[in-house]
Amino acid sequence: MFRVAVVGSGPSGCYTAQSLVQQDSEVLVDVLDRLPCPYGLVRYGVAPDHEKIKSLQNTLRMVLEHERVRFLGGVQVGPGGVPAGRLKELYHAVVYCVGAATDRRLGIPGEDLPGSWSATEFVSWYSAHPDSAADGFVVGARSAVVIGVGNVAVDVTRMLARGLAELNPTDMPQAPLAALAASQVTDIHMVGRRGPSQARFTTKELRELGTLPGTEVAVDQGELALDPAYQDPTALPAAQRRNVEVLRGWANAPAAPAAARRIGLRFFLRPVELLADEGHVGAVRFERTVPDGQGGVTGTGRFEVIEAQLVLRSVGYRGVPLEGLPFDPATGTVPHLAGRVLREGAVAPGEYVAGWIKRGPAGVIGTNRPCAKETVTSLLEDAPVLLSADLPDDPLTALRAEGILPVEWTGWQAIERAEAELGASLGRSVAKLPDWESLLTAARSMTG
């Protein structure tokens, strides 16, 4: 049999496993994940109120339940776990699908003030990521600034504006649900340094902001008009043109009755400093920008200050090095040729990448499917050479002998049962377990 390890159980890892078993009837795939739970960003990145996107878990579940695929959760690859070199000894091939685990920074004064967080920290908190140690995001905050105009920025903006009635049916853990339900945030500013035609959100996400109960969406007509493409959007790609049409509709809408919350969409403002108020973030200082004619913006020397006791920075993700693999710090990716890992320009036999660590943090969930297929095509082309390696009969037996005790699929099913039971006890359908201890306790004590 042809044994392949896939490191990472998010969409790119699952699509890689799916492509492998579809194209080769002799392959056995172990999907390893550092976390005891599968699905990666679909579980820990998709907003809890996006049930349709979260239902993609059902598709990924079918992959992980395939008779020739095995889920091995709670397995750290790298420092403190299984070295990359050891995986090569246990499997004919290893595909790394480890995503982009950190945030890009703004690089401005005051960025590390209390009350200033990356959007990823906020998402991890309300998604119950077991590594999330942060809390108190909304405590004492009346006004919030979200820096960025992509889908993650829209997600966190929307979550700040949701009420208890809308959050209670989700699988959000109980503590963040209670905190957001009690939030006193009434003003949310989502701010981009460029214009509306260059915003990265999708129209579907954007429109959702206009459907939030008790929430007014405000757009400044004068700010929109700074964008040449706003006046005549006919030359824009369809997605950007639809965004501009939605924003134009809000800008031209008659004044609405007073709402409990207000979302302001701002453009052509570049953050230059986070200002402190008694040791905590109290405002953000922005410089007005204008288009430079080259697709970018240039500063004008005019500034504006927006009050904020909570700042969420959503300016992109970045890959991090994985011990034992080459890494290009300029792109935050592993160098590769059609998915084959390159070491000093030469193909490294048996090592592959797929997903964000391969191509950078771009694209939607579906983009991972053709990306995985390209990598699997390369891997299967190499299979005749790779199969010549002499391997142990079963990598799992070898891992257990070395003290690695993975959470297998029955353990994950036990976690799901525990989360359903917790939800029922709280009068909800499901409530996620929020920490390592509760996840591992559930996995170990209820297997079978």
FENTASUL-V985709 format. One record per residue. N is the residue number from 1. PSI is psi in whole degrees, -180 to 180 (none if undefined). Layout:
BEGIN
N,PSI ; N,PSI
END
This chain:
BEGIN
1,154 ; 2,114 ; 3,127 ; 4,134 ; 5,132 ; 6,120 ; 7,108 ; 8,127 ; 9,21 ; 10,-169 ; 11,-44 ; 12,-39 ; 13,-44 ; 14,-40 ; 15,-33 ; 16,-47 ; 17,-43 ; 18,-46 ; 19,-38 ; 20,-50 ; 21,-25 ; 22,-35 ; 23,-16 ; 24,114 ; 25,-5 ; 26,-2 ; 27,141 ; 28,128 ; 29,127 ; 30,121 ; 31,110 ; 32,141 ; 33,143 ; 34,-33 ; 35,155 ; 36,-7 ; 37,143 ; 38,180 ; 39,-5 ; 40,-127 ; 41,-17 ; 42,-35 ; 43,-40 ; 44,9 ; 45,-33 ; 46,133 ; 47,142 ; 48,-21 ; 49,3 ; 50,72 ; 51,-37 ; 52,-43 ; 53,-39 ; 54,-25 ; 55,-10 ; 56,-21 ; 57,-32 ; 58,-37 ; 59,-45 ; 60,-35 ; 61,-42 ; 62,-36 ; 63,-48 ; 64,-16 ; 65,3 ; 66,145 ; 67,-21 ; 68,16 ; 69,139 ; 70,128 ; 71,127 ; 72,93 ; 73,168 ; 74,25 ; 75,110 ; 76,129 ; 77,123 ; 78,-152 ; 79,132 ; 80,4 ; 81,-136 ; 82,116 ; 83,150 ; 84,-38 ; 85,-35 ; 86,-39 ; 87,-38 ; 88,-28 ; 89,-21 ; 90,-21 ; 91,153 ; 92,-33 ; 93,151 ; 94,128 ; 95,121 ; 96,119 ; 97,59 ; 98,5 ; 99,-159 ; 100,105 ; 101,-5 ; 102,171 ; 103,150 ; 104,148 ; 105,160 ; 106,-35 ; 107,40 ; 108,158 ; 109,141 ; 110,2 ; 111,-29 ; 112,13 ; 113,147 ; 114,137 ; 115,-10 ; 116,122 ; 117,157 ; 118,150 ; 119,-33 ; 120,-38 ; 121,-41 ; 122,-46 ; 123,-43 ; 124,-38 ; 125,-51 ; 126,-9 ; 127,1 ; 128,36 ; 129,130 ; 130,-16 ; 131,-9 ; 132,116 ; 133,-6 ; 134,156 ; 135,173 ; 136,22 ; 137,-49 ; 138,-2 ; 139,124 ; 140,2 ; 141,134 ; 142,-34 ; 143,137 ; 144,143 ; 145,126 ; 146,117 ; 147,113 ; 148,152 ; 149,47 ; 150,-174 ; 151,-33 ; 152,-40 ; 153,-42 ; 154,-42 ; 155,-52 ; 156,-33 ; 157,-46 ; 158,-41 ; 159,-34 ; 160,-26 ; 161,-6 ; 162,150 ; 163,175 ; 164,-42 ; 165,-32 ; 166,-27 ; 167,-29 ; 168,-37 ; 169,-8 ; 170,178 ; 171,15 ; 172,140 ; 173,157 ; 174,-41 ; 175,-50 ; 176,-36 ; 177,-47 ; 178,-41 ; 179,-45 ; 180,-35 ; 181,-32 ; 182,2 ; 183,142 ; 184,11 ; 185,121 ; 186,-22 ; 187,125 ; 188,123 ; 189,119 ; 190,120 ; 191,132 ; 192,148 ; 193,-17 ; 194,-167 ; 195,176 ; 196,-30 ; 197,-11 ; 198,3 ; 199,149 ; 200,-2 ; 201,158 ; 202,155 ; 203,-38 ; 204,-46 ; 205,-44 ; 206,-47 ; 207,-32 ; 208,-32 ; 209,-30 ; 210,-3 ; 211,3 ; 212,128 ; 213,138 ; 214,22 ; 215,130 ; 216,138 ; 217,126 ; 218,135 ; 219,138 ; 220,115 ; 221,-40 ; 222,-37 ; 223,-43 ; 224,-39 ; 225,-16 ; 226,-19 ; 227,116 ; 228,-35 ; 229,-14 ; 230,-40 ; 231,-39 ; 232,89 ; 233,7 ; 234,-28 ; 235,-6 ; 236,154 ; 237,155 ; 238,-43 ; 239,-46 ; 240,-36 ; 241,-41 ; 242,-39 ; 243,-47 ; 244,-39 ; 245,-40 ; 246,-46 ; 247,-39 ; 248,-40 ; 249,-42 ; 250,-40 ; 251,-32 ; 252,-1 ; 253,146 ; 254,158 ; 255,133 ; 256,158 ; 257,157 ; 258,133 ; 259,161 ; 260,-32 ; 261,156 ; 262,129 ; 263,121 ; 264,122 ; 265,119 ; 266,146 ; 267,162 ; 268,43 ; 269,125 ; 270,124 ; 271,134 ; 272,-20 ; 273,141 ; 274,127 ; 275,137 ; 276,149 ; 277,104 ; 278,47 ; 279,2 ; 280,154 ; 281,136 ; 282,-17 ; 283,165 ; 284,132 ; 285,125 ; 286,148 ; 287,134 ; 288,132 ; 289,164 ; 290,155 ; 291,142 ; 292,4 ; 293,-6 ; 294,11 ; 295,-5 ; 296,-161 ; 297,161 ; 298,150 ; 299,155 ; 300,-10 ; 301,4 ; 302,140 ; 303,157 ; 304,142 ; 305,129 ; 306,125 ; 307,140 ; 308,125 ; 309,-6 ; 310,126 ; 311,127 ; 312,120 ; 313,119 ; 314,73 ; 315,23 ; 316,164 ; 317,169 ; 318,138 ; 319,155 ; 320,152 ; 321,145 ; 322,124 ; 323,129 ; 324,-7 ; 325,148 ; 326,160 ; 327,137 ; 328,105 ; 329,-22 ; 330,-37 ; 331,-12 ; 332,31 ; 333,168 ; 334,126 ; 335,138 ; 336,165 ; 337,106 ; 338,37 ; 339,-14 ; 340,125 ; 341,136 ; 342,128 ; 343,114 ; 344,42 ; 345,-9 ; 346,145 ; 347,132 ; 348,109 ; 349,133 ; 350,3 ; 351,132 ; 352,163 ; 353,152 ; 354,158 ; 355,-156 ; 356,-33 ; 357,-16 ; 358,-47 ; 359,-3 ; 360,161 ; 361,77 ; 362,157 ; 363,171 ; 364,180 ; 365,-43 ; 366,-22 ; 367,-24 ; 368,-21 ; 369,-55 ; 370,-30 ; 371,-46 ; 372,-39 ; 373,-40 ; 374,-45 ; 375,-44 ; 376,-37 ; 377,-45 ; 378,-45 ; 379,-46 ; 380,-29 ; 381,-33 ; 382,-10 ; 383,-43 ; 384,-37 ; 385,-43 ; 386,-34 ; 387,-12 ; 388,-12 ; 389,146 ; 390,114 ; 391,160 ; 392,159 ; 393,-45 ; 394,117 ; 395,-33 ; 396,-38 ; 397,-43 ; 398,-41 ; 399,-44 ; 400,-39 ; 401,-23 ; 402,12 ; 403,7 ; 404,121 ; 405,88 ; 406,155 ; 407,111 ; 408,-177 ; 409,-37 ; 410,-33 ; 411,-41 ; 412,-40 ; 413,-33 ; 414,-38 ; 415,-45 ; 416,-43 ; 417,-41 ; 418,-38 ; 419,-35 ; 420,-40 ; 421,-40 ; 422,-45 ; 423,-46 ; 424,-38 ; 425,-20 ; 426,5 ; 427,23 ; 428,171 ; 429,-50 ; 430,142 ; 431,123 ; 432,145 ; 433,130 ; 434,-2 ; 435,164 ; 436,-45 ; 437,-47 ; 438,-36 ; 439,-49 ; 440,-36 ; 441,-45 ; 442,-45 ; 443,-41 ; 444,-31 ; 445,-15 ; 446,11 ; 447,156 ; 448,none
END
